[in-house]
Amino acid sequence: MIKKLVLGGIIGLVVIIIVAVVVVGFFLGDIVKKGMETVGPEMTQVSVSVDTVNVSLMTGSASIKGFVIGNPKGYQTPQSISVGLIAVGVNPASVMSDKIVVRTVRVEAPEITFEGSPLTGNNLSQILQNVNAFNQGGGTSHTNAGTPTNPKAGKKIEVDDLLITGAKVNFNGNLVTVPDIHLAGLGKGSAGITVADLTQQTLAALTAAIIKTVAANELGKNAGEVGKDLGKLLGSGGSGMTNLTKGLGGLFKQSTN
């Protein structure tokens, strides 16, 4: 009789835990969505919106649908980047630890609007500068309600494999495919990286690839000579942007000779 009671209690506890995980997972998507739409604008200084976020703690998977990043003031189009689907795979055991291990991130077919010039400034470089400034300022800002937000003080993360595939950039009425962007081993080691760091590194790689693509289509084969080092330049903050401008200036001079 006692064994049956104990067994029944264990089964009941397991059922409660499973139900709790399912319930938490159901509401976790809304929590993540709200976090993205709150912290995203703080880092980028442009609007960030998400249609839906679905999270499964049981499988360690998540999907983000309808992810849209707006444009800085002064640019004509309402958005700079639009992504239909982002698929994320997480190590479930790491969720409760100090560092969350993200196994995979797949950004599928983002649509990018490029406004401006690779040389004199553009919408993507401006957003990247905003993120760099946010990081250099300590990563702390405030919401409209006055509540401090600090992505740099949150949990650290590790991203083992990040792939941006099928990206297309629209500039001057042209729609051009951007080569796949593959990043690996972000935040490896005990220290990890912050959400703000991940945003900076990913946006830098994407911006570099897009500027290289735009320059190649506008200026011809010489674009590749300068464009191959854009990722390193864009990831180094303000000095990188200065070097990038100088490099592209030389590229424009080459193209006119």
Secondary structure in CASP SS format (residue, H / E / C, confidence):
PFRMAT SS
TARGET T0000
AUTHOR 0000-0000-0000
METHOD secondary structure of the structure
MODEL  1
M C 1.00
I H 1.00
K H 1.00
K H 1.00
L H 1.00
V H 1.00
L H 1.00
G H 1.00
G H 1.00
I H 1.00
I H 1.00
G H 1.00
L H 1.00
V H 1.00
V H 1.00
I H 1.00
I H 1.00
I H 1.00
V H 1.00
A H 1.00
V H 1.00
V H 1.00
V H 1.00
V H 1.00
G H 1.00
F H 1.00
F H 1.00
L H 1.00
G H 1.00
D H 1.00
I H 1.00
V H 1.00
K H 1.00
K H 1.00
G H 1.00
M H 1.00
E H 1.00
T H 1.00
V H 1.00
G H 1.00
P H 1.00
E H 1.00
M H 1.00
T H 1.00
Q C 1.00
V C 1.00
S C 1.00
V E 1.00
S E 1.00
V C 1.00
D C 1.00
T E 1.00
V E 1.00
N E 1.00
V E 1.00
S E 1.00
L C 1.00
M C 1.00
T C 1.00
G C 1.00
S E 1.00
A E 1.00
S E 1.00
I E 1.00
K E 1.00
G E 1.00
F E 1.00
V E 1.00
I E 1.00
G E 1.00
N C 1.00
P C 1.00
K C 1.00
G C 1.00
Y C 1.00
Q C 1.00
T C 1.00
P C 1.00
Q E 1.00
S E 1.00
I E 1.00
S E 1.00
V E 1.00
G E 1.00
L E 1.00
I E 1.00
A E 1.00
V E 1.00
G E 1.00
V E 1.00
N C 1.00
P H 1.00
A H 1.00
S H 1.00
V C 1.00
M C 1.00
S C 1.00
D C 1.00
K E 1.00
I E 1.00
V E 1.00
V E 1.00
R E 1.00
T E 1.00
V E 1.00
R E 1.00
V E 1.00
E E 1.00
A C 1.00
P C 1.00
E E 1.00
I E 1.00
T E 1.00
F C 1.00
E C 1.00
G E 1.00
S E 1.00
P C 1.00
L C 1.00
T C 1.00
G E 1.00
N E 1.00
N H 1.00
L H 1.00
S H 1.00
Q H 1.00
I H 1.00
L H 1.00
Q H 1.00
N H 1.00
V H 1.00
N H 1.00
A H 1.00
F H 1.00
N H 1.00
Q H 1.00
G C 1.00
G C 1.00
G C 1.00
T C 1.00
S E 1.00
H E 1.00
T C 1.00
N C 1.00
A C 1.00
G C 1.00
T C 1.00
P E 1.00
T E 1.00
N C 1.00
P H 1.00
K H 1.00
A H 1.00
G C 1.00
K C 1.00
K E 1.00
I E 1.00
E E 1.00
V E 1.00
D E 1.00
D E 1.00
L E 1.00
L E 1.00
I E 1.00
T E 1.00
G C 1.00
A C 1.00
K E 1.00
V E 1.00
N E 1.00
F E 1.00
N C 1.00
G C 1.00
N E 1.00
L E 1.00
V E 1.00
T E 1.00
V C 1.00
P C 1.00
D C 1.00
I E 1.00
H E 1.00
L E 1.00
A E 1.00
G E 1.00
L E 1.00
G C 1.00
K C 1.00
G C 1.00
S C 1.00
A C 1.00
G C 1.00
I E 1.00
T C 1.00
V H 1.00
A H 1.00
D H 1.00
L H 1.00
T H 1.00
Q H 1.00
Q H 1.00
T H 1.00
L H 1.00
A H 1.00
A H 1.00
L H 1.00
T H 1.00
A H 1.00
A H 1.00
I H 1.00
I H 1.00
K H 1.00
T H 1.00
V H 1.00
A H 1.00
A H 1.00
N H 1.00
E H 1.00
L H 1.00
G C 1.00
K C 1.00
N C 1.00
A H 1.00
G H 1.00
E H 1.00
V H 1.00
G H 1.00
K C 1.00
D C 1.00
L H 1.00
G H 1.00
K H 1.00
L H 1.00
L H 1.00
G C 1.00
S C 1.00
G C 1.00
G H 1.00
S H 1.00
G H 1.00
M H 1.00
T H 1.00
N H 1.00
L H 1.00
T H 1.00
K H 1.00
G H 1.00
L H 1.00
G H 1.00
G H 1.00
L H 1.00
F H 1.00
K H 1.00
Q H 1.00
S H 1.00
T H 1.00
N C 1.00
END
